[in-house]
Amino acid sequence: MDITQLVQDITARLRQESERGQVADYIPPLACIAPDKFGIAVVLDDGSLHCAGDADEPFSIQSISKVFALTLALGSVGDQLWNRVGREPSGSAFNSIVQLESEHGIPRNPFINAGAIVVTDVLLGHLEPREAIGQMLRFVRELAGDDTILIDESVARAEQETGFTNMALANYMRAFGNVHGDVAKVLGTYFHFCALAMSCRQLAMAGRFLMDEGRVEGRRIVTGRRARRINALMMSCGHYDNSGDFAYRIGLPGKSGVGGGILCVAPGVASIAVWSPGLNASGNSHLGQRALEMLVQRTGWSVFEARRA
Ligand SMILES: NC(=O)CC[C@H](N)C(=O)O
C-alpha cells in the first residue's frame, strides 16, 4: 500500500471538515493555536517516513510527554514505581481528583495528571529539576534523532501561573505522602515536560522504540518486555475516560495531549503521530482520532486484526 498517498488522502479529506472540536483554552498560549492546523507523520518499520499537512510544525505535546516520563522513571527505579502509581484505567477526566481520596493518594495510572506528577516526583528522587528537565530533553532528542527539539518556556510559564488543579492534585498527594519532594519543584518540572514542542515528524520518530520492541535503529532503549508493557498502558489508559472508545475504534496503543497531538503505535509495523488542535469532550484530538480511524481502516493495523502467515 502507498502510505504517502494514504496520508495525503486523509489530510485532504479532513482539511474540509468543519466540526473540529474545541481548542484547549485553559492554557493561554494553546488558546491561540489555529484550529485548522492538521499534520500526520508515519514511520514504518523499514525506516521510511510518510508525512502530510503541517507535519513539520512543532506543537505542544502536553500529556504525550507522560509516555517519555514513564519510560525514564521505569529506567530509574524499575517496578518499584508501581508501589506509587496504579495500572488501571481511571474512567475519569485527565485532571480528576475524585479517586485520590478513597485510593489514598495513589493515582490510577501514569497517564493521568496525578499519575504523571508522581512519576515526575520519582524522577526528582535523584535529580534536581534542572537535571530532570535536561534529561528529558536529551532523551526525546535521542529517540527522535533530532537535536532541534525544544521546550516552549512560555507554555511552561503559563501552566505555572494557571495550573491550580495540578497544584491541588500535587498538594493532595503530598498530604498522603505520595509526593515526597517540594510541590513547586515537582510541578515546575512536570510543566516543563508538558511544554515540549515537537512536530508530528519528530514525535513519530520518537515513538519508534515502542514500535520496535524497545530498539531504535538497532540500539536498545528499553527491553522488549518493557516496550510491550508501555504499549499495554497506552492502550488501556492513554486517552483518559475515552480510552475504551479509542481501543474500540482504533485498536492501537496511543497517547493524547491537550495540544491536539496523538502518538500511536502499531507494534512491529509503524509509529504514527497526528496533530489537530480541536479536542473532544475528553480532551483528545477530535480529528486526530478520525485520522487514525481512517488509517487503521485502510491498513488493517489494529492489534486486534488477525495476522496469518
Ligand atoms: N491532558 C493533557 O495534555 C494535560 C496536560 C496539561 N499540561 C495539564 O497538566 O493540565
The ligand as a MOL file (V3000), in Angstrom:
LIG
                    3D

  0  0  0     0  0            999 V3000
M  V30 BEGIN CTAB
M  V30 COUNTS 10 9 0 0 0
M  V30 BEGIN ATOM
M  V30 1 N -4.2340 16.1010 29.0020 0
M  V30 2 C -3.1790 16.8890 28.9610 0
M  V30 3 O -2.4920 17.0030 27.9660 0
M  V30 4 C -2.9530 17.7020 30.2180 0
M  V30 5 C -1.5840 18.2520 30.3520 0
M  V30 6 C -1.5970 19.6490 30.9100 0
M  V30 7 N -0.2400 20.1490 30.9650 0
M  V30 8 C -2.1730 19.6840 32.3020 0
M  V30 9 O -1.4630 19.3620 33.2060 0
M  V30 10 O -3.3010 20.0390 32.5060 0
M  V30 END ATOM
M  V30 BEGIN BOND
M  V30 1 1 1 2
M  V30 2 2 2 3
M  V30 3 1 2 4
M  V30 4 1 4 5
M  V30 5 1 5 6
M  V30 6 1 6 7
M  V30 7 1 6 8
M  V30 8 2 8 9
M  V30 9 1 8 10
M  V30 END BOND
M  V30 END CTAB
M  END
